[in-house]
Amino acid sequence: MTLEDFCRAMGVLAPATTPLGRWVRCGTVHHPKSKNGAVKFMGRFAFVRNWESPDGTGTWFADGESQQAQKDVRAVVRQAADEIRRKAASAARKAERMLSECELACHPYLTDKGFPDEMANVWNRETDNVLVIPMRIGTQLTGCQLIKPDGGKKFLFGQRTGGAEFVFQGRGLHVLCEGYATALSTRQALRNLKANYTLHVAFSAGNMKKVAEGLTPGLVIADNDESGTGELAAREIGWPYWMSDTRGEDANDYARRRGVFALAMGLKPLMQGRRRA
């Protein structure tokens, strides 16, 4: 298997250049423009990392590599895995500290998304006016998504993102979506329908699939992105899904263009179908 094929199997897009002995950040299959993948080429073998996956560390070997060489490399991989766990623990501690320093406040990003009165965690230390969305796996805090006023987003360095989510806790149908603003618009529509729900923010299409594991089937709110990644993830999950009729839109874009009522009417037949099921 070539290095490029191995990277793609790991969900990583191999970088155009792979200098010897240096980590190169690159995109992933689900987020080609991100830097959530990394490759370190060592000649006869290479380390590959997908930060969007909880099991996203792998080692590629060139054809014919000796068993002793593979054994030596795997020892290095174990050390790297220990380092990943250390960084994940450090990120979780930083997320806990940041959240303790947040204030409930409005935020320019939410205003731009149509929610000028929405109160959320806002952090004003070190970086000005950052919206902080906590991410958990079960009850365990693993990190957070940081959103700047201009919409720029990032995760904490080294945090575990695979399977992590933010939940608008309810006692009803499980509803999956990617982004926080999408979830806010979906929440409005579900409230208009007087529906009971548990709304899961997964932060990426690929992670929606991980979050869906073990849940009672519900609904997916898919992004209609240019790559088709959102719809593909929804189909792979296998639940009924709603998606905007306009390429490049998510549910928040649709609701701001057409109105929350239109979004609610789009969800209504899916909700009724789930109730009959």
Backbone bond lengths (Angstrom), bond angles and torsions (degrees), N, CA, C in turn:
res aa  C-N    CA-C-N  psi(-1)  N-CA   C-N-CA  omega(-1)  CA-C   N-CA-C  phi
1 M - - - 1.456 - - 1.525 109.69 -
2 T 1.311 116.82 132.41 1.457 120.24 178.24 1.522 110.13 -72.12
3 L 1.343 115.66 161.46 1.459 120.17 177.75 1.525 110.42 -61.02
4 E 1.334 117.28 -40.24 1.461 120.77 -179.98 1.524 110.98 -61.28
5 D 1.333 117.26 -43.58 1.462 121.04 179.59 1.528 110.91 -66.52
6 F 1.333 116.42 -38.91 1.463 120.36 179.13 1.526 110.49 -63.95
7 C 1.338 116.35 -43.76 1.465 120.88 178.46 1.525 110.84 -58.98
8 R 1.321 116.35 -45.79 1.464 119.77 -178.53 1.528 110.49 -64.13
9 A 1.326 117.76 -37.78 1.460 120.72 176.61 1.526 111.56 -62.50
10 M 1.338 115.78 -27.99 1.463 121.55 177.02 1.518 111.70 -85.49
11 G 1.345 117.19 -1.89 1.458 120.86 -177.99 1.509 113.63 83.61
12 V 1.334 116.55 17.84 1.466 122.25 -176.70 1.522 109.07 -115.72
13 L 1.331 116.05 139.87 1.454 121.17 174.67 1.524 108.72 -91.30
14 A 1.313 116.61 115.09 1.462 120.56 -176.46 1.523 110.50 -57.92
15 P 1.337 118.16 135.94 1.467 120.29 179.04 1.521 111.40 -66.48
16 A 1.338 114.85 157.09 1.468 119.80 -178.56 1.521 110.98 -64.13
17 T 1.325 117.04 -36.09 1.462 121.60 177.57 1.524 108.74 -124.38
18 T 1.332 116.48 142.01 1.461 121.48 -179.89 1.525 109.05 -128.74
19 P 1.337 117.75 80.49 1.463 120.56 179.48 1.528 110.96 -62.18
20 L 1.302 116.26 146.86 1.458 122.27 -174.29 1.531 110.45 -66.74
21 G 1.329 115.33 128.99 1.453 121.08 169.59 1.516 116.42 76.57
22 R 1.327 118.05 15.49 1.472 119.47 -177.62 1.522 109.71 -133.51
23 W 1.330 115.93 134.51 1.457 119.90 176.05 1.518 110.22 -66.72
24 V 1.317 115.76 134.01 1.464 122.52 176.41 1.524 107.80 -122.59
25 R 1.329 116.77 120.25 1.459 120.42 178.22 1.524 109.64 -77.91
26 C 1.334 115.97 147.29 1.462 120.79 -176.64 1.526 108.96 -155.09
27 G 1.315 115.72 174.68 1.456 121.30 -178.86 1.517 112.15 -80.29
28 T 1.328 114.61 173.99 1.461 121.43 175.92 1.522 109.09 -115.78
29 V 1.305 115.76 168.71 1.463 120.48 179.41 1.520 110.28 -60.27
30 H 1.332 116.49 -40.67 1.463 120.17 -178.25 1.519 112.89 -80.58
31 H 1.339 117.13 -25.88 1.470 121.05 -179.59 1.526 108.90 -136.06
32 P 1.344 116.57 78.28 1.466 120.78 -174.38 1.534 114.23 -59.99
33 K 1.328 117.41 -28.89 1.468 119.86 -177.33 1.521 112.95 -90.23
34 S 1.313 117.69 -0.06 1.463 121.03 -178.92 1.527 110.16 -84.58
35 K 1.313 115.69 179.55 1.459 122.63 172.69 1.530 108.97 -120.80
36 N 1.327 116.15 39.23 1.457 121.46 -175.62 1.527 112.95 -88.87
37 G 1.331 116.70 1.67 1.451 120.59 174.47 1.521 109.92 -116.79
38 A 1.328 116.42 160.60 1.463 120.30 178.50 1.529 109.23 -153.06
39 V 1.332 115.20 145.54 1.466 121.66 178.87 1.526 108.58 -134.25
40 K 1.329 115.75 133.85 1.474 121.68 173.64 1.523 107.80 -121.68
41 F 1.325 116.27 106.40 1.465 122.94 -174.60 1.524 109.52 -88.47
42 M 1.338 116.42 126.55 1.468 121.61 -176.54 1.529 112.30 -118.70
43 G 1.323 117.10 19.31 1.458 120.95 177.96 1.517 111.73 95.33
44 R 1.340 116.42 -84.99 1.457 120.81 -179.79 1.523 112.80 -89.86
45 F 1.308 116.47 -5.05 1.462 120.49 175.27 1.529 108.01 -151.47
46 A 1.341 115.76 169.69 1.459 121.04 -179.75 1.515 109.63 -153.15
47 F 1.327 115.32 146.27 1.461 121.20 173.91 1.523 108.24 -96.89
48 V 1.326 115.96 138.25 1.470 121.64 -179.31 1.525 107.83 -128.53
49 R 1.334 114.85 134.15 1.470 119.79 -178.86 1.521 110.62 -131.31
50 N 1.342 116.21 131.38 1.463 123.31 174.18 1.520 107.58 -117.22
51 W 1.337 117.27 105.97 1.462 121.56 -174.84 1.520 111.93 -72.05
52 E 1.326 118.78 -8.97 1.463 121.66 178.84 1.523 112.08 -87.21
53 S 1.310 116.79 -4.35 1.463 120.55 -175.05 1.518 110.70 -121.38
54 P 1.337 118.95 136.19 1.455 121.36 177.49 1.526 112.51 -66.53
55 D 1.329 117.07 -22.90 1.467 121.94 177.86 1.526 109.83 -115.43
56 G 1.317 115.30 39.81 1.457 120.26 -169.37 1.505 116.13 -92.42
57 T 1.344 118.19 29.66 1.462 121.46 176.86 1.518 109.08 -115.57
58 G 1.336 117.13 126.92 1.455 120.72 -179.92 1.516 111.60 -145.14
59 T 1.306 116.06 162.97 1.464 121.64 -179.73 1.518 109.30 -127.50
60 W 1.314 115.47 124.81 1.469 121.89 176.88 1.507 109.52 -95.53
61 F 1.347 116.45 137.63 1.460 122.15 175.60 1.521 108.78 -119.82
62 A 1.299 115.92 137.76 1.467 120.21 173.74 1.524 109.48 -66.59
63 D 1.316 116.51 151.54 1.463 120.97 179.13 1.529 110.16 -56.82
64 G 1.339 115.69 133.16 1.449 120.29 176.59 1.515 114.41 88.56
65 E 1.320 118.62 2.78 1.462 120.29 178.90 1.526 109.79 -63.67
66 S 1.328 117.82 138.49 1.454 122.08 -173.65 1.524 111.58 -69.63
67 Q 1.325 115.46 156.38 1.456 120.62 178.82 1.523 111.48 -64.64
68 Q 1.342 117.27 -36.56 1.462 119.56 179.35 1.525 110.49 -65.66
69 A 1.323 116.07 -40.35 1.464 119.25 178.52 1.522 110.15 -63.31
70 Q 1.341 116.03 -41.94 1.458 119.42 178.58 1.528 110.92 -63.39
71 K 1.337 117.50 -38.66 1.457 121.44 178.33 1.523 110.65 -63.04
72 D 1.332 116.51 -43.22 1.466 120.82 179.70 1.526 110.88 -63.65
73 V 1.319 115.06 -42.02 1.459 119.23 -178.62 1.521 110.57 -66.73
74 R 1.326 117.18 -39.37 1.464 119.81 -179.42 1.533 111.33 -63.88
75 A 1.334 116.49 -31.00 1.466 118.85 174.86 1.527 110.21 -63.84
76 V 1.331 115.43 -39.62 1.464 119.77 177.02 1.527 110.17 -65.82
77 V 1.335 115.79 -38.24 1.460 120.13 179.32 1.527 110.67 -62.35
78 R 1.328 116.86 -40.50 1.467 119.51 178.52 1.526 110.69 -61.94
79 Q 1.331 116.15 -39.76 1.465 119.51 177.06 1.524 110.45 -63.97
80 A 1.335 115.77 -39.91 1.465 119.71 178.81 1.524 110.83 -64.63
81 A 1.349 116.79 -38.98 1.467 120.48 178.67 1.518 110.54 -63.18
82 D 1.328 116.71 -38.76 1.466 120.25 176.47 1.523 110.34 -62.27
83 E 1.322 116.26 -39.57 1.464 120.70 179.25 1.530 110.70 -66.50
84 I 1.333 117.12 -38.58 1.466 121.10 177.73 1.524 110.04 -62.05
85 R 1.331 116.32 -42.91 1.469 119.69 178.58 1.527 110.89 -64.19
86 R 1.328 116.32 -38.84 1.465 119.72 178.84 1.527 110.62 -63.29
87 K 1.320 116.62 -44.83 1.462 120.41 -179.92 1.527 111.17 -65.87
88 A 1.348 116.79 -37.48 1.460 120.04 178.74 1.526 110.84 -64.18
89 A 1.336 116.52 -40.79 1.462 120.16 178.00 1.525 110.65 -65.32
90 S 1.331 116.68 -39.74 1.462 120.57 177.85 1.530 111.05 -63.99
91 A 1.325 116.90 -40.95 1.470 120.90 178.79 1.522 110.68 -64.04
92 A 1.334 117.07 -40.01 1.463 120.33 179.51 1.523 110.59 -63.68
93 R 1.337 116.50 -40.26 1.461 119.62 177.93 1.524 111.10 -65.60
94 K 1.326 116.92 -39.88 1.462 120.09 178.53 1.526 110.71 -65.12
95 A 1.326 116.89 -40.81 1.462 120.37 178.42 1.527 110.74 -61.05
96 E 1.323 116.39 -42.16 1.466 120.30 178.93 1.524 110.62 -62.45
97 R 1.345 116.58 -42.04 1.466 120.10 179.05 1.524 111.15 -65.45
98 M 1.329 116.56 -43.91 1.463 119.67 -179.71 1.522 111.47 -61.03
99 L 1.337 115.81 -44.61 1.460 119.18 -179.07 1.526 111.35 -63.65
100 S 1.337 116.93 -33.80 1.463 119.82 178.78 1.531 111.08 -68.79
101 E 1.328 116.88 -21.15 1.456 121.45 -178.52 1.525 112.64 -99.01
102 C 1.332 116.86 -0.94 1.466 120.70 -179.00 1.531 111.43 -78.06
103 E 1.312 114.25 157.87 1.459 122.27 170.45 1.519 108.75 -121.16
104 L 1.327 116.47 145.57 1.459 119.88 173.14 1.519 108.50 -74.17
105 A 1.333 116.11 119.12 1.454 120.09 -175.73 1.521 109.57 -156.79
106 C 1.329 115.67 166.34 1.465 120.88 171.26 1.524 108.87 -76.14
107 H 1.331 116.22 164.40 1.465 119.37 -175.42 1.521 109.43 -146.31
108 P 1.347 117.91 141.87 1.478 120.65 -178.14 1.522 113.86 -57.60
109 Y 1.319 117.57 -35.15 1.465 119.36 179.00 1.525 110.67 -61.85
110 L 1.328 116.83 -43.54 1.459 120.45 -179.74 1.527 110.95 -68.68
111 T 1.325 116.36 -34.33 1.470 119.62 175.26 1.521 110.10 -61.38
112 D 1.332 116.62 -44.97 1.468 120.77 179.35 1.527 111.63 -62.83
113 K 1.312 116.59 -28.09 1.468 121.21 -178.66 1.522 112.44 -88.79
114 G 1.344 116.81 2.52 1.454 120.14 176.08 1.513 115.07 98.41
115 F 1.339 117.01 15.96 1.459 121.02 -178.13 1.532 110.67 -129.03
116 P 1.328 117.93 66.42 1.467 120.76 -176.15 1.520 113.44 -65.83
117 D 1.326 118.41 -21.87 1.465 121.13 -177.14 1.530 113.16 -103.07
118 E 1.321 116.79 1.65 1.462 120.56 -178.52 1.531 110.07 -70.99
119 M 1.326 116.70 128.05 1.459 122.71 178.50 1.530 108.73 -96.32
120 A 1.313 116.00 135.38 1.460 120.13 -178.88 1.522 109.32 -150.99
121 N 1.334 116.40 174.58 1.465 121.13 178.99 1.525 110.15 -71.49
122 V 1.328 116.55 119.63 1.463 121.92 179.05 1.520 108.23 -123.42
123 W 1.330 115.40 129.91 1.468 122.88 -175.59 1.524 108.95 -112.22
124 N 1.314 116.46 126.67 1.459 120.58 -178.30 1.523 112.43 -119.59
125 R 1.310 117.09 29.72 1.459 121.60 176.37 1.519 109.01 -107.30
126 E 1.313 116.79 138.42 1.472 124.50 176.04 1.527 112.19 65.31
127 T 1.315 117.11 -50.94 1.460 121.01 177.81 1.521 107.43 -118.31
128 D 1.325 116.48 133.56 1.461 119.64 -172.53 1.523 112.46 -72.63
129 N 1.322 115.70 129.69 1.461 122.89 162.93 1.532 113.74 52.32
130 V 1.326 115.98 59.34 1.460 121.32 -178.30 1.525 109.69 -103.92
131 L 1.321 115.57 131.13 1.467 121.67 174.02 1.524 108.19 -78.39
132 V 1.326 116.76 130.03 1.466 121.74 -175.37 1.529 109.42 -116.25
133 I 1.332 116.31 115.98 1.466 121.89 179.18 1.528 108.06 -107.21
134 P 1.340 118.58 108.53 1.466 119.68 -179.05 1.528 111.92 -65.76
135 M 1.318 115.92 146.01 1.457 122.43 -179.63 1.527 108.46 -124.21
136 R 1.320 115.65 129.95 1.466 120.72 -176.37 1.520 111.04 -132.00
137 I 1.312 114.71 151.50 1.457 122.31 167.48 1.520 105.41 -112.93
138 G 1.322 116.52 107.51 1.455 119.82 -168.76 1.519 108.59 67.11
139 T 1.317 116.53 -124.42 1.469 120.65 177.35 1.521 112.33 -98.24
140 Q 1.333 117.43 -3.05 1.466 121.19 -175.36 1.521 111.58 -85.87
141 L 1.322 116.52 122.36 1.456 121.76 175.16 1.523 108.92 -72.86
142 T 1.343 117.16 123.69 1.466 120.68 -179.04 1.524 112.54 -110.70
143 G 1.331 117.76 -19.03 1.459 120.52 -177.87 1.514 109.65 168.23
144 C 1.307 115.81 -156.43 1.463 119.70 177.94 1.528 109.84 -160.57
145 Q 1.305 114.23 158.44 1.458 120.76 170.95 1.523 107.83 -97.03
146 L 1.318 115.56 132.26 1.464 121.85 179.20 1.520 108.40 -106.85
147 I 1.330 116.57 128.20 1.459 120.93 -178.04 1.528 108.72 -122.58
148 K 1.313 115.68 122.65 1.463 121.31 179.33 1.530 110.02 -81.16
149 P 1.326 117.06 164.03 1.468 119.48 178.24 1.526 113.94 -55.82
150 D 1.349 117.87 -31.40 1.461 120.42 -179.98 1.527 112.83 -84.49
151 G 1.330 117.34 3.56 1.463 121.26 177.94 1.512 114.87 94.88
152 G 1.334 118.13 -3.77 1.455 120.37 176.94 1.522 111.22 -63.08
153 K 1.329 116.71 135.83 1.462 120.91 -174.14 1.526 110.53 -126.49
154 K 1.316 115.25 146.59 1.460 119.95 172.14 1.519 109.09 -158.04
155 F 1.342 115.04 162.71 1.457 121.89 173.49 1.525 108.40 -103.70
156 L 1.314 116.88 165.04 1.457 120.57 175.06 1.527 109.71 -68.35
157 F 1.310 116.13 143.77 1.456 120.98 -179.06 1.526 110.51 -59.30
158 G 1.328 115.70 126.51 1.454 121.41 174.65 1.507 116.18 83.42
159 Q 1.333 117.90 -1.39 1.461 118.38 -176.35 1.521 111.47 -71.45
160 R 1.322 115.55 156.28 1.454 121.43 175.36 1.520 108.28 -85.28
161 T 1.324 117.06 120.82 1.464 121.21 -179.00 1.523 112.90 -109.51
162 G 1.325 118.01 -26.06 1.461 120.49 -178.68 1.515 111.75 -63.86
163 G 1.325 117.17 119.67 1.459 122.13 -179.32 1.515 113.95 85.45
164 A 1.342 117.56 -4.63 1.463 120.71 -179.91 1.526 110.33 -82.80
165 E 1.329 116.40 149.71 1.457 120.73 -175.04 1.522 110.58 -154.22
166 F 1.327 115.28 165.31 1.458 123.02 166.52 1.520 106.17 -117.46
167 V 1.331 116.99 132.87 1.462 120.90 -173.24 1.529 110.47 -119.55
168 F 1.337 114.95 125.91 1.451 120.68 164.10 1.528 105.45 -83.72
169 Q 1.313 114.56 97.79 1.462 119.45 -167.74 1.524 112.31 -69.14
170 G 1.291 115.55 130.40 1.456 121.81 175.18 1.511 110.10 -140.98
171 R 1.302 116.34 -165.49 1.459 120.92 179.87 1.517 110.30 -130.80
172 G 1.322 115.12 37.15 1.443 118.29 -177.00 1.518 112.44 -137.53
173 L 1.303 114.55 -152.94 1.457 123.73 -174.73 1.527 111.81 -55.87
174 H 1.325 116.32 135.40 1.460 120.76 176.21 1.532 109.19 -74.08
175 V 1.325 115.91 126.66 1.469 122.35 179.54 1.521 107.59 -125.89
176 L 1.333 116.30 124.08 1.462 122.61 -177.58 1.520 110.94 -104.82
177 C 1.332 116.71 140.02 1.460 121.17 171.27 1.519 108.71 -149.40
178 E 1.330 116.00 171.84 1.456 120.18 -177.94 1.526 112.96 -87.25
179 G 1.328 117.46 -58.02 1.445 121.24 -167.65 1.514 115.03 -104.59
180 Y 1.331 115.15 161.19 1.458 121.74 -177.95 1.525 111.28 -66.37
181 A 1.332 117.82 -45.11 1.469 120.74 179.56 1.529 110.72 -64.35
182 T 1.322 116.75 -39.34 1.463 120.89 174.94 1.526 110.34 -58.18
183 A 1.325 116.37 -42.03 1.459 120.44 179.78 1.522 111.51 -64.31
184 L 1.331 117.42 -38.73 1.464 120.21 -179.95 1.533 110.82 -63.82
185 S 1.334 116.59 -42.40 1.468 119.37 177.91 1.520 111.14 -67.14
186 T 1.326 116.52 -40.18 1.459 120.44 178.35 1.525 110.63 -64.04
187 R 1.323 116.42 -39.64 1.467 120.64 177.92 1.532 110.70 -60.53
188 Q 1.331 116.64 -43.36 1.467 120.07 176.73 1.526 111.35 -57.67
189 A 1.338 115.71 -46.85 1.461 120.07 -177.70 1.528 111.26 -64.41
190 L 1.336 116.95 -41.55 1.466 120.27 -179.81 1.524 111.02 -66.72
191 R 1.323 116.05 -36.10 1.472 118.98 176.22 1.524 110.87 -65.78
192 N 1.328 116.50 -38.70 1.467 119.63 176.66 1.528 111.59 -60.53
193 L 1.327 115.15 -32.54 1.467 120.19 179.09 1.526 112.17 -85.21
194 K 1.347 116.06 -1.18 1.469 121.55 -177.28 1.530 110.68 55.49
195 A 1.332 115.27 39.59 1.464 121.17 -177.09 1.525 110.52 -95.15
196 N 1.317 116.36 145.58 1.460 121.93 170.57 1.526 108.40 -86.69
197 Y 1.313 116.96 137.62 1.467 119.89 -173.16 1.518 110.25 -154.46
198 T 1.332 114.96 160.06 1.462 123.84 164.26 1.525 105.27 -126.33
199 L 1.311 116.39 113.26 1.471 122.10 -170.20 1.524 109.76 -102.18
200 H 1.326 115.56 120.66 1.461 122.39 -175.74 1.533 110.08 -106.67
201 V 1.327 116.99 123.05 1.464 122.04 173.42 1.526 107.24 -97.21
202 A 1.330 117.26 115.69 1.463 121.46 -173.52 1.522 113.52 -100.86
203 F 1.345 118.90 -14.24 1.465 124.91 173.83 1.523 114.57 76.52
204 S 1.317 118.98 -11.49 1.464 121.35 174.11 1.522 108.55 -161.58
205 A 1.331 115.61 158.17 1.459 120.08 179.64 1.522 111.20 -64.70
206 G 1.328 116.35 -43.38 1.455 119.66 179.80 1.517 112.11 -62.23
207 N 1.323 116.07 -37.65 1.457 119.25 -178.63 1.523 111.97 -73.21
208 M 1.344 117.76 -24.21 1.463 118.81 174.87 1.528 110.21 -56.99
209 K 1.316 116.88 -37.40 1.461 120.28 -179.27 1.528 110.97 -64.81
210 K 1.327 116.07 -38.51 1.470 119.45 178.77 1.528 110.59 -69.46
211 V 1.339 116.51 -42.56 1.459 120.40 -179.50 1.532 110.78 -63.67
212 A 1.335 116.75 -34.39 1.468 120.95 -177.18 1.525 112.68 -67.99
213 E 1.329 116.81 -23.36 1.457 120.31 -177.01 1.530 110.50 -61.23
214 G 1.302 116.11 126.74 1.457 120.73 177.39 1.512 114.74 87.59
215 L 1.338 117.67 -7.23 1.465 120.35 178.62 1.523 110.45 -89.78
216 T 1.327 115.39 150.45 1.460 119.91 170.87 1.522 108.47 -65.13
217 P 1.327 120.13 131.04 1.470 121.39 -176.67 1.518 113.21 -52.41
218 G 1.339 115.19 137.44 1.451 122.05 179.81 1.516 110.53 -138.50
219 L 1.334 116.85 -123.44 1.460 122.89 -178.64 1.521 110.47 -126.31
220 V 1.317 115.52 152.16 1.465 122.56 173.09 1.524 108.80 -117.33
221 I 1.321 116.16 132.94 1.460 122.00 172.08 1.526 106.02 -102.60
222 A 1.320 116.81 103.89 1.459 121.64 -172.07 1.523 111.51 -95.56
223 D 1.333 116.08 142.17 1.467 121.11 171.26 1.527 108.68 -77.18
224 N 1.326 115.93 137.64 1.468 120.28 176.30 1.532 107.80 -93.88
225 D 1.338 116.33 68.57 1.457 119.68 -176.28 1.525 111.48 -83.68
226 E 1.330 114.27 163.32 1.469 120.44 -175.19 1.526 112.04 -59.70
227 S 1.319 116.75 -34.25 1.466 120.54 -176.81 1.522 113.09 -77.92
228 G 1.336 116.95 -14.78 1.460 120.29 -176.11 1.512 113.62 78.23
229 T 1.343 117.13 8.81 1.458 121.21 -176.14 1.521 112.31 -63.13
230 G 1.348 116.54 -41.04 1.454 120.02 -177.44 1.515 112.58 -62.37
231 E 1.335 116.40 -46.46 1.458 119.60 -179.64 1.525 111.05 -68.02
232 L 1.333 116.45 -38.01 1.460 119.36 178.30 1.525 110.47 -60.71
233 A 1.346 116.61 -44.07 1.463 119.77 179.01 1.522 110.61 -62.26
234 A 1.341 116.88 -41.94 1.463 120.50 179.44 1.522 110.76 -61.41
235 R 1.314 117.13 -42.45 1.461 120.50 179.51 1.532 110.86 -65.46
236 E 1.318 116.13 -38.44 1.464 119.49 -179.75 1.523 111.30 -68.93
237 I 1.323 117.25 -34.19 1.461 120.05 176.07 1.521 110.28 -64.39
238 G 1.337 115.89 -38.97 1.460 120.28 174.35 1.516 115.33 90.33
239 W 1.330 117.72 5.58 1.457 120.71 176.57 1.521 109.23 -90.24
240 P 1.340 118.64 160.37 1.467 119.53 169.38 1.528 109.84 -57.21
241 Y 1.322 116.85 145.02 1.464 118.52 -178.19 1.519 111.11 -139.23
242 W 1.332 114.27 153.09 1.465 122.67 172.72 1.512 108.07 -113.96
243 M 1.345 115.32 144.19 1.462 120.56 178.33 1.524 108.67 -149.21
244 S 1.320 117.50 142.77 1.453 121.09 177.67 1.527 110.70 -57.16
245 D 1.325 115.71 150.59 1.460 120.58 178.21 1.527 112.37 -82.75
246 T 1.330 117.02 2.40 1.466 121.18 -177.32 1.523 110.48 -118.23
247 R 1.321 115.48 126.24 1.461 120.75 -179.63 1.527 110.18 -61.27
248 G 1.323 115.51 136.57 1.460 121.38 179.18 1.512 114.08 92.15
249 E 1.339 118.08 -1.11 1.456 120.90 -177.91 1.528 112.02 -105.67
250 D 1.343 114.58 147.39 1.454 120.66 165.11 1.521 108.14 -108.25
251 A 1.319 117.91 -174.62 1.471 120.58 -176.27 1.521 111.86 -64.51
252 N 1.335 117.15 -32.56 1.460 119.68 178.10 1.520 110.80 -67.77
253 D 1.334 117.09 -44.19 1.470 120.68 176.70 1.527 110.22 -58.74
254 Y 1.328 115.84 -44.35 1.468 121.09 -178.70 1.528 110.48 -62.96
255 A 1.332 117.32 -45.80 1.458 120.98 -177.84 1.521 111.44 -64.95
256 R 1.322 117.59 -36.73 1.469 119.80 178.37 1.528 111.27 -71.28
257 R 1.333 116.36 -29.97 1.469 119.64 179.54 1.526 111.76 -82.29
258 R 1.321 117.31 -44.51 1.469 122.02 -173.40 1.525 113.44 -103.29
259 G 1.346 117.08 -22.70 1.458 121.18 -176.53 1.523 111.76 105.42
260 V 1.329 115.81 153.21 1.460 121.22 -178.89 1.526 111.02 -64.05
261 F 1.336 117.38 -34.22 1.467 120.28 -179.91 1.523 110.79 -59.69
262 A 1.336 116.46 -42.47 1.465 119.89 179.59 1.525 110.64 -63.31
263 L 1.337 116.18 -40.21 1.458 119.41 177.02 1.526 110.40 -63.67
264 A 1.316 117.15 -43.66 1.464 120.79 178.97 1.525 111.31 -60.44
265 M 1.337 116.95 -41.34 1.454 120.28 179.26 1.530 111.55 -67.24
266 G 1.345 116.17 -30.40 1.456 118.90 175.64 1.518 112.61 -70.06
267 L 1.333 116.16 -33.31 1.459 120.58 -179.55 1.526 112.59 -81.92
268 K 1.317 116.87 -25.72 1.469 121.09 -171.69 1.528 113.77 -54.80
269 P 1.347 119.28 -49.93 1.476 117.16 -179.07 1.524 112.80 -64.64
270 L 1.327 117.00 -30.66 1.463 119.70 177.33 1.522 110.42 -68.78
271 M 1.338 116.16 -40.40 1.456 120.35 178.02 1.520 110.64 -64.03
272 Q 1.338 116.23 -43.43 1.470 120.09 179.29 1.517 111.04 -63.32
273 G 1.328 116.35 -38.78 1.449 120.64 178.17 1.512 111.93 -63.26
274 R 1.345 116.71 -39.12 1.453 119.90 179.12 1.529 111.10 -68.29
275 R 1.344 116.23 -37.15 1.471 119.40 179.58 1.532 110.54 -65.81
276 R 1.348 116.34 -38.85 1.474 119.14 178.44 1.510 111.34 -66.25
277 A 1.375 114.71 -34.56 1.455 118.62 178.87 1.521 111.63 -67.66
